[in-house]
Amino acid sequence: MIGLDLRRSVWSDCGILASGFARAHCDTCGHDFLVAFSCKGRGLCPSCATRRMAEAAAHLVEHVFPKVPVRQWVVTFPRRLRFFLHRDPDLLGPCDAAARYEAWKSAQPPAG
């Protein structure tokens, strides 16, 4: 428990200027700004995790995804079926094909 309490106190100060910062200067515009120190707590700090998630999403949108509309599909299976899909990979193929077919079918323009 002591280790957990120490980590909690470390990441509770993450990103807070009063807990420490570095001064940065932009040579292009001449602006000075402060950058708060980070705890570098991988997976424990909500502030760092949120920042990394936002940076990853921005990278995907700006550099990876094409400049066309993108849809995200999330497929879930009932808990009892998950056990069988995990134990027998041959079952996963037909389930995956059915899910992709339904997603494709719903993305088609209506007939008529």
N, CA, C and O of each residue as an XYZ file, in Angstrom:
448
protein
N       0.802     -1.211      0.000
C       0.000      0.000      0.000
C       0.844      1.274      0.000
O       0.418      2.298     -0.535
N       2.017      1.220      0.586
C       2.852      2.413      0.641
C       3.269      2.832     -0.762
O       3.237      4.019     -1.087
N       3.663      1.864     -1.602
C       4.047      2.186     -2.969
C       2.924      2.849     -3.742
O       3.156      3.795     -4.494
N       1.709      2.358     -3.560
C       0.556      2.941     -4.241
C       0.322      4.367     -3.771
O       0.027      5.244     -4.583
N       0.451      4.612     -2.472
C       0.269      5.961     -1.948
C       1.332      6.912     -2.496
O       1.029      8.065     -2.803
N       2.583      6.434     -2.622
C       3.626      7.284     -3.176
C       3.337      7.624     -4.633
O       3.500      8.772     -5.045
N       2.911      6.641     -5.412
C       2.596      6.915     -6.810
C       1.431      7.876     -6.924
O       1.439      8.781     -7.758
N       0.435      7.679     -6.088
C      -0.724      8.565     -6.158
C      -0.290      9.999     -5.889
O      -0.751     10.915     -6.570
N       0.584     10.214     -4.911
C       1.012     11.582     -4.618
C       1.862     12.141     -5.756
O       1.835     13.346     -6.006
N       2.617     11.286     -6.449
C       3.427     11.755     -7.568
C       2.543     12.181     -8.726
O       2.731     13.271     -9.266
N       1.582     11.354     -9.124
C       0.803     11.725    -10.291
C      -0.297     12.708     -9.998
O      -0.912     13.235    -10.926
N      -0.571     12.977     -8.713
C      -1.557     14.018     -8.424
C      -0.995     15.400     -8.743
O      -1.758     16.348     -8.931
N       0.345     15.526     -8.807
C       0.977     16.803     -9.145
C       1.313     16.923    -10.618
O       1.839     17.951    -11.044
N       1.026     15.912    -11.397
C       1.405     15.893    -12.803
C       0.705     17.022    -13.571
O      -0.515     17.173    -13.506
N       1.493     17.797    -14.286
C       0.931     18.846    -15.131
C       0.533     20.107    -14.397
O      -0.087     20.987    -14.995
N       0.866     20.229    -13.121
C       0.516     21.418    -12.334
C       1.750     22.316    -12.261
O       2.806     21.892    -11.793
N       1.612     23.550    -12.722
C       2.746     24.466    -12.776
C       3.355     24.714    -11.404
O       4.569     24.889    -11.300
N       2.551     24.732    -10.354
C       3.065     24.983     -9.009
C       3.993     23.866     -8.538
O       4.784     24.074     -7.618
N       3.912     22.699     -9.148
C       4.753     21.565     -8.757
C       6.068     21.519     -9.537
O       6.891     20.634     -9.303
N       6.270     22.433    -10.435
C       7.510     22.493    -11.200
C       7.228     22.682    -12.680
O       6.250     22.155    -13.210
N       8.094     23.439    -13.341
C       7.887     23.715    -14.752
C       9.200     24.086    -15.418
O      10.204     24.351    -14.757
N       9.168     24.098    -16.711
C      10.294     24.579    -17.514
C       9.785     25.720    -18.385
O       8.648     25.703    -18.857
N      10.650     26.713    -18.590
C      10.282     27.830    -19.449
C      10.750     27.495    -20.862
O      11.890     27.077    -21.066
N       9.867     27.680    -21.825
C      10.211     27.402    -23.220
C      10.050     28.686    -24.023
O       9.256     29.559    -23.675
N      10.817     28.783    -25.099
C      10.781     29.978    -25.941
C      10.650     29.550    -27.400
O      11.375     28.667    -27.859
N       9.735     30.170    -28.121
C       9.557     29.895    -29.544
C      10.353     30.933    -30.332
O      10.078     32.131    -30.264
N      11.356     30.444    -31.089
C      12.176     31.363    -31.884
C      11.399     31.979    -33.046
O      11.739     33.068    -33.507
N      10.371     31.298    -33.516
C       9.604     31.794    -34.656
C       8.768     33.013    -34.290
O       8.834     34.043    -34.962
N       7.970     32.892    -33.207
C       7.065     33.989    -32.849
C       7.582     34.818    -31.674
O       7.062     35.902    -31.408
N       8.607     34.318    -30.963
C       9.150     35.061    -29.839
C       8.376     34.895    -28.554
O       8.645     35.602    -27.582
N       7.425     33.985    -28.518
C       6.571     33.790    -27.348
C       7.266     32.891    -26.330
O       7.842     31.865    -26.692
N       7.211     33.280    -25.052
C       7.686     32.439    -23.958
C       6.486     31.768    -23.317
O       5.434     32.386    -23.156
N       6.642     30.506    -22.951
C       5.548     29.806    -22.276
C       6.121     28.806    -21.291
O       7.286     28.418    -21.375
N       5.270     28.394    -20.347
C       5.673     27.456    -19.299
C       5.127     26.071    -19.622
O       3.995     25.925    -20.082
N       5.957     25.052    -19.373
C       5.549     23.670    -19.592
C       5.671     22.949    -18.253
O       6.763     22.843    -17.696
N       4.545     22.453    -17.740
C       4.552     21.766    -16.447
C       5.244     20.418    -16.573
O       5.146     19.746    -17.599
N       5.946     20.034    -15.512
C       6.607     18.737    -15.502
C       5.567     17.623    -15.485
O       4.481     17.779    -14.926
N       5.912     16.506    -16.099
C       5.033     15.346    -16.168
C       5.566     14.257    -15.255
O       6.771     14.166    -15.020
N       4.663     13.429    -14.741
C       5.078     12.360    -13.825
C       5.668     11.174    -14.568
O       6.371     10.362    -13.965
N       5.400     11.053    -15.864
C       5.848      9.923    -16.683
C       5.328      8.586    -16.159
O       5.922      7.541    -16.425
N       4.239      8.617    -15.428
C       3.652      7.389    -14.893
C       2.828      6.688    -15.954
O       1.658      7.021    -16.142
N       3.400      5.743    -16.637
C       2.729      5.055    -17.735
C       1.521      4.283    -17.232
O       1.665      3.331    -16.464
N       0.344      4.683    -17.657
C      -0.869      3.941    -17.357
C      -1.505      4.272    -16.029
O      -2.638      3.858    -15.782
N      -0.822      5.007    -15.154
C      -1.412      5.329    -13.857
C      -1.950      6.746    -13.787
O      -2.946      6.994    -13.107
N      -1.331      7.652    -14.457
C      -1.709      9.056    -14.347
C      -2.826      9.386    -15.336
O      -2.630      9.257    -16.544
N      -3.987      9.808    -14.849
C      -5.082     10.147    -15.764
C      -4.733     11.309    -16.693
O      -5.171     11.337    -17.843
N      -3.951     12.264    -16.201
C      -3.584     13.406    -17.026
C      -2.696     12.969    -18.190
O      -2.922     13.368    -19.332
N      -1.679     12.144    -17.896
C      -0.777     11.676    -18.955
C      -1.505     10.760    -19.931
O      -1.308     10.855    -21.143
N      -2.339      9.881    -19.411
C      -3.066      8.952    -20.285
C      -3.990      9.718    -21.228
O      -4.090      9.381    -22.408
N      -4.654     10.728    -20.723
C      -5.555     11.527    -21.555
C      -4.772     12.288    -22.612
O      -5.185     12.355    -23.770
N      -3.642     12.861    -22.216
C      -2.817     13.600    -23.169
C      -2.311     12.680    -24.273
O      -2.372     13.037    -25.449
N      -1.807     11.487    -23.905
C      -1.310     10.559    -24.918
C      -2.431     10.096    -25.835
O      -2.216      9.930    -27.036
N      -3.626      9.886    -25.288
C      -4.760      9.478    -26.110
C      -5.111     10.583    -27.108
O      -5.370     10.300    -28.278
N      -5.122     11.824    -26.660
C      -5.434     12.942    -27.554
C      -4.359     13.108    -28.622
O      -4.676     13.391    -29.777
N      -3.085     12.934    -28.249
C      -2.005     13.039    -29.232
C      -2.092     11.921    -30.271
O      -1.872     12.157    -31.459
N      -2.411     10.713    -29.826
C      -2.541      9.594    -30.768
C      -3.713      9.816    -31.715
O      -3.606      9.538    -32.910
N      -4.828     10.314    -31.193
C      -5.991     10.579    -32.042
C      -5.673     11.675    -33.060
O      -6.053     11.572    -34.226
N      -4.981     12.714    -32.622
C      -4.614     13.796    -33.543
C      -3.678     13.272    -34.637
O      -3.818     13.649    -35.800
N      -2.734     12.412    -34.277
C      -1.827     11.837    -35.277
C      -2.602     11.020    -36.301
O      -2.353     11.124    -37.502
N      -3.548     10.203    -35.824
C      -4.332      9.394    -36.748
C      -5.131     10.266    -37.710
O      -5.167     10.005    -38.913
N      -5.768     11.298    -37.175
C      -6.607     12.160    -38.007
C      -5.760     12.956    -39.005
O      -6.150     13.108    -40.163
N      -4.619     13.459    -38.569
C      -3.814     14.333    -39.423
C      -2.903     13.592    -40.397
O      -2.621     14.102    -41.481
N      -2.434     12.388    -40.026
C      -1.405     11.738    -40.833
C      -1.757     10.350    -41.353
O      -1.148      9.894    -42.320
N      -2.710      9.671    -40.749
C      -2.966      8.282    -41.112
C      -4.252      8.126    -41.920
O      -4.243      7.557    -43.011
N      -5.341      8.629    -41.382
C      -6.621      8.461    -42.069
C      -6.656      9.299    -43.342
O      -6.158     10.424    -43.356
N      -7.236      8.765    -44.402
C      -7.371      9.571    -45.623
C      -8.386     10.697    -45.404
O      -9.158     10.673    -44.445
N      -8.371     11.664    -46.291
C      -9.269     12.824    -46.171
C     -10.660     12.479    -46.711
O     -11.192     13.178    -47.573
N     -11.225     11.418    -46.203
C     -12.579     11.001    -46.557
C     -13.305     10.656    -45.267
O     -12.660     10.401    -44.249
N     -14.637     10.642    -45.289
C     -15.358     10.270    -44.072
C     -14.979      8.854    -43.610
O     -14.828      7.939    -44.420
N     -14.833      8.703    -42.307
C     -14.451      7.424    -41.722
C     -15.521      7.019    -40.711
O     -15.993      7.847    -39.931
N     -15.894      5.756    -40.730
C     -16.823      5.227    -39.729
C     -16.111      4.185    -38.899
O     -15.287      3.423    -39.405
N     -16.435      4.158    -37.634
C     -15.864      3.164    -36.745
C     -16.963      2.208    -36.323
O     -18.050      2.625    -35.923
N     -16.668      0.930    -36.417
C     -17.629     -0.100    -36.030
C     -17.059     -0.877    -34.852
O     -15.889     -1.259    -34.851
N     -17.884     -1.100    -33.872
C     -17.490     -1.893    -32.712
C     -18.388     -3.115    -32.674
O     -19.612     -2.997    -32.614
N     -17.776     -4.284    -32.708
C     -18.526     -5.535    -32.700
C     -18.299     -6.210    -31.357
O     -17.159     -6.413    -30.940
N     -19.373     -6.552    -30.691
C     -19.270     -7.285    -29.433
C     -20.054     -8.579    -29.559
O     -21.024     -8.675    -30.311
N     -19.614     -9.552    -28.815
C     -20.281    -10.845    -28.797
C     -20.783    -11.123    -27.390
O     -20.201    -10.637    -26.420
N     -21.858    -11.902    -27.263
C     -22.338    -12.270    -25.925
C     -21.233    -12.995    -25.144
O     -20.390    -13.677    -25.727
N     -21.253    -12.836    -23.840
C     -20.198    -13.407    -22.999
C     -20.034    -14.910    -23.210
O     -18.908    -15.401    -23.279
N     -21.120    -15.633    -23.312
C     -21.006    -17.085    -23.490
C     -20.341    -17.436    -24.817
O     -19.606    -18.419    -24.902
N     -20.593    -16.644    -25.842
C     -19.987    -16.908    -27.142
C     -18.496    -16.547    -27.145
O     -17.709    -17.182    -27.847
N     -18.108    -15.538    -26.369
C     -16.701    -15.124    -26.313
C     -15.805    -16.279    -25.879
O     -14.707    -16.444    -26.411
N     -16.256    -17.069    -24.931
C     -15.464    -18.202    -24.458
C     -15.160    -19.152    -25.612
O     -14.018    -19.577    -25.787
N     -16.177    -19.484    -26.393
C     -15.981    -20.417    -27.505
C     -15.112    -19.806    -28.612
O     -14.300    -20.501    -29.222
N     -15.285    -18.516    -28.866
C     -14.459    -17.853    -29.880
C     -12.997    -17.813    -29.452
O     -12.093    -17.909    -30.282
N     -12.779    -17.671    -28.166
C     -11.406    -17.646    -27.663
C     -10.763    -19.034    -27.737
O      -9.585    -19.160    -28.072
N     -11.531    -20.058    -27.429
C     -10.996    -21.420    -27.405
C     -10.841    -22.026    -28.800
O      -9.962    -22.858    -29.020
N     -11.694    -21.610    -29.745
C     -11.676    -22.210    -31.076
C     -11.565    -21.109    -32.138
O     -12.582    -20.546    -32.543
N     -10.358    -20.797    -32.588
C     -10.173    -19.714    -33.566
C     -10.897    -19.960    -34.886
O     -11.175    -19.008    -35.614
N     -11.209    -21.216    -35.212
C     -11.923    -21.490    -36.462
C     -13.340    -20.910    -36.439
O     -13.922    -20.664    -37.496
N     -13.892    -20.694    -35.263
C     -15.226    -20.081    -35.163
C     -15.179    -18.574    -35.394
O     -16.163    -17.971    -35.821
N     -14.042    -17.983    -35.111
C     -13.934    -16.525    -35.215
C     -14.038    -16.044    -36.656
O     -14.601    -14.979    -36.907
N     -13.503    -16.810    -37.611
C     -13.544    -16.415    -39.023
C     -14.950    -16.166    -39.540
O     -15.209    -15.092    -40.085
N     -15.879    -17.123    -39.391
C     -17.245    -16.880    -39.852
C     -17.941    -15.736    -39.104
O     -18.712    -14.986    -39.702
N     -17.677    -15.603    -37.819
C     -18.284    -14.486    -37.071
C     -17.753    -13.153    -37.568
O     -18.512    -12.196    -37.714
N     -16.447    -13.085    -37.831
C     -15.844    -11.872    -38.361
C     -16.415    -11.541    -39.740
O     -16.728    -10.387    -40.031
N     -16.547    -12.569    -40.587
C     -17.089    -12.348    -41.934
C     -18.535    -11.846    -41.860
O     -18.918    -10.959    -42.623
N     -19.328    -12.396    -40.962
C     -20.720    -11.965    -40.821
C     -20.794    -10.516    -40.337
O     -21.611     -9.735    -40.825
N     -19.941    -10.160    -39.381
C     -19.941     -8.787    -38.867
C     -19.513     -7.803    -39.955
O     -20.120     -6.743    -40.102
N     -18.475     -8.143    -40.716
C     -18.036     -7.252    -41.799
C     -19.099     -7.124    -42.880
O     -19.290     -6.043    -43.437
N     -19.793     -8.219    -43.184
C     -20.850     -8.167    -44.197
C     -21.987     -7.254    -43.732
O     -22.489     -6.444    -44.511
N     -22.389     -7.381    -42.478
C     -23.472     -6.531    -41.965
C     -23.057     -5.056    -41.948
O     -23.871     -4.185    -42.253
N     -21.814     -4.774    -41.598
C     -21.331     -3.392    -41.618
C     -21.328     -2.856    -43.042
O     -21.752     -1.726    -43.285
N     -20.848     -3.668    -43.987
C     -20.837     -3.250    -45.387
C     -22.251     -3.017    -45.886
O     -22.516     -2.030    -46.573
N     -23.177     -3.939    -45.537
C     -24.555     -3.828    -45.995
C     -25.223     -2.558    -45.452
O     -25.968     -1.896    -46.174
N     -24.964     -2.224    -44.210
C     -25.589     -1.033    -43.633
C     -24.995      0.252    -44.188
O     -25.625      1.306    -44.100
N     -23.788      0.187    -44.760
C     -23.145      1.382    -45.310
C     -23.570      1.635    -46.764
O     -23.266      2.691    -47.319
N     -24.257      0.692    -47.374
C     -24.692      0.861    -48.757
C     -25.852      1.854    -48.815
O     -26.670      1.897    -47.896
N     -25.934      2.649    -49.878
C     -27.075      3.558    -50.013
C     -28.371      2.769    -50.171
O     -28.362      1.668    -50.721
N     -29.470      3.316    -49.700
C     -30.750      2.610    -49.829
C     -31.136      2.418    -51.299
O     -30.899      3.284    -52.141
N     -31.723      1.286    -51.575
C     -32.149      0.983    -52.958
C     -33.389      1.801    -53.310
O     -34.279      2.008    -52.486
N     -33.414      2.247    -54.533
C     -34.630      2.904    -55.031
C     -34.524      4.328    -55.040
O     -35.467      5.014    -55.434
